[in-house]
Amino acid sequence: MLRGAALVTERRDANRILYSLAPDRLALSVGDFLSNVCPEQIVLRVVREKKSKAKTSASKKSGGSQKRAAPAPTAKAARA
């Protein structure tokens, strides 16, 4: 059934058949299922994609080398 649904791939090794998950196809199937069961999942996915695209475009504009700011000192470190 899984092979018929293209959720697994198979590779023959002598007299054995080795099965592997097809991650892209599996992710799409699970995503479709969740979209039907939990409609707000669609909204969350769109929000995540927009954030990801924004990060990618910001990285390209800055030349791809964003420096991270040093963490702010904590109260404990300030007392020391």
PyMOL commands that set and color helices and strands:
alter all, ss='L'
color gray80, all
select helices_A, chain A and resi 23-37+40-61+75-79
alter helices_A, ss='H'
color red, helices_A
select strands_A, chain A and resi 8-13+16-21
alter strands_A, ss='S'
color yellow, strands_A
deselect
rebuild
show_as cartoon
